[in-house]
Amino acid sequence: MAFDLEKFNPADQRWVTESLPEFRAGRMTEIVKRYPFVFSDDVTWTPYRGQPSEQTFALVTSGGLFLKDV
């Protein structure tokens, strides 16, 4: 699926403008009420064991975003 930056930018700017004051005030619950984020409760976590100086680290991440009804 192609990402249309022209459609994304106005909605992103609106979100930032509306949410920034609440974010700065630490009121994330208000933001989440208006813009529901998807949280996964079934992520498998493995506790870290060992010494960081003896380990090799890799960061693997994935994420997605979409604009509903845009």
Secondary structure as GFF3:
##gff-version 3
##sequence-region A 1 70
A	DSSP	alpha_helix	5	24	.	.	.	ID=ss1
A	DSSP	alpha_helix	28	34	.	.	.	ID=ss2
A	DSSP	three_ten_helix	52	54	.	.	.	ID=ss3
###
